[in-house]
Amino acid sequence: MSRFEDPVILTCAISGVVANKDQCPAIPYTPEEYAAEARRAVDEGASMIHIHARQPDGTPSHEIEDFRAITEAILADVGDVVINYSTGAIGVSVEKRLSYLRELRPDVAALNMGSMNYAKYSRRRKEFVFTTVFENSFETITTFLAAMSELGIRPEHECFDLGHVASLPPLLDMGAVEGPLQVSCVLGVIGGAPATAEVLDFVSSQIPDARDGANHWGVIGISREQWDLGAKALELGGNFRVGLEDNFYLPSGEMAESNGELVAHARGMIESAGRQVAGVDQARALLDVKQASDAEESVSGDGARVEV
């Protein structure tokens, strides 16, 4: 797995697609709000920004223009940071999701590694308030992997359960993906693996070539268990993601006023664990994502990153 001595890649998922400002006022909607939240996160130590796009009224979006506007605003404000796009969606075609990858070519794109029941449960109401089947077939996965390979985008393999981790060896064997892997253990979604330190310990141990440090992994903890899971990941040598997509609350129980507050607390945990926070250049090197300075990248008039 990622070694304890490796710098920690601290990712911030600044906005999901479900929650809104009524639930958490800091959730960004407009490109300017995304940029401000990214600035706060980067200032506190985040080296990667994970993006779900929204329209300026907060409506979730998979449109190229919304991803472009958000990305351009972030890069104009923070300079270099690893840009990571979501590709997960329910009821949105694979081709639609591939279109913004082809047009904008982020550094990294998250890829869900298996189908699953996906639900939200209300203990107060004693019922599921949302339930669906989240389709991520091997056909879908290999289609995304082929496109990412062609476009030079590093996949982030999001694994919600042990079986999703077990999907990696055959994909490596057939050459559909090449290392270094970036694997995220997503724990705490109803229908997936529970958010406990014991589960994280075992699931992370099953990541191919993990023990020798050849591949990289981290944790995405859903809701307030995020902090306990982050502490365990840091102990085991893993990376850490925080952000308002996953959790609104600081360990004190107070709602965060920005993504920056969540990142600042995570940075404190990393330093208390005796580890270092990776800078952007270090994160790029660890993940074998080409550095912007080496590629002399710029943002073209249509928003896509190009080599000049």
Beta strands, then each sheet from edge to edge (+ up, - down):
strand 1: 10-13
strand 2: 48-51
strand 3: 82-85
strand 4: 108-112
strand 5: 116-122
strand 6: 127-134
strand 7: 154-159
strand 8: 182-187
strand 9: 216-221
strand 10: 239-242
strand 11: 297-299
strand 12: 305-307
sheet 1: 1+ 2+ 3+ 4+ 7+ 8+ 9+ 10+ 1+
sheet 2: 5+ 6-
sheet 3: 11+ 12-
end
